[in-house]
Amino acid sequence: MRLLFYDTKSYDREAFDRAAGAFPDIEIDYLKTDLGPRTAPLAEGFDGVCAFVNSDIGKDTLQILSHRKVGLVLLRCAGFNNVDLKTAQELGIQVMRVPGYSPEAVAEHAMALALACNRRLYKAYNKVRENDFSLNGLMGFTFYQKTAGIIGTGKIGAAMVRICKGFGMKVLAYDPYPCESLRELAEYVSLDHLLAGSDLISLHCPLSDAARHMINRDAIRKMKDGVILVNTSRGALVKTQDLIEGILRHKFAGVGLDVYEEETPNVFEDRSDEILETSVTARLLSFPNVMITSHQGFFTREALAAIAQTTLENASAYARGEECAGRVQGLIPRLCQR
Ligand code: NAI
């Protein structure tokens, strides 16, 4: 089968070329451009396309793909909020993802952000490089015996629960589908209880209509003063304007974001003054207690290898007409299976 790979970075190509040796029936063509309505026609003659978190896989793109007889969208990521699943289903296009390639990679990055914000590591690093060894502005708080609130306890959230437990923290969790095996590590509570009782709040639930802007003015008001908020999940879980208001009211000891609302389209690709003046992300970057990374939670050697392997297994299962765990359609809210 022939796959057209969109938005290729050199590290993607290396990982996929390495994994492809075990899949002789799959031929991959790599494109630097991302998938969207303007680039979808390039998939003419291919059986499937391989896309990523910020690809535009809405109705228009899917209709163009279907018109060109492309039957498969392979997402080389876990989240699938950028796909119009209803249209894909209607057009008979199968959508596959990589449900859990390295949950620990993302959870470790979430904790790295929490620690960097808490101990002001970015500030400490710059101060010392400028020969300023004073401790002014570097005071943090000890995580040991504090409370972590984990929102969403799927694969990544569960890894974060274990990490927080390792720090000697008490862990509160909120998930509409609690994970039975986590109950001895975390206490499941209501969202309001978690917001009010946590010193560190970390978001690990998918972006859905219900979860969009779950961290808004009302939720922020319920949080403890001096809380640390970390989001490695999806930018739109947080209403950025309300977050900015909370930061200005000194609600947060620190905010660590690996994802942000303006990732799609990426405001920083268009650096015009006009865009940057109105960009809420640029505003966030102006605060000394906010740390933003560019959606790198997944970015470890192990995770890239696992993504390539599972994506090609998904393609192979599709070619053989077999069911596989990566299939997005048919996903139903489920109890945790770990
Ligand atoms: P998962 O599907 O294993 O777990 C998600 C959990 O969230 C489930 O237990 C589900 O019941 C729960 N959930 C759903 N709606 C909720 C809500 N409104 N409130 C609280 N919990 C809710 O997903 P996984 O693998 O743990 O990934 C979580 C998210 O992390 C992905 O959806 C994706 O957005 C993000 N992600 C970020 C990466 C990065 O590089 N920063 C890489 C991979 C995933």
Residues whose N, C-alpha, C, O or C-beta is under 5 A from the ligand:
A	BS01	NAI	A78 G79 P99 V106 I151 G152 T153 G154 K155 I156 G157 Y174 D175 P176 Y177 H204 C205 P206 L207 A211 T232 S233 R234 D258 H295 Q296 G297 F298
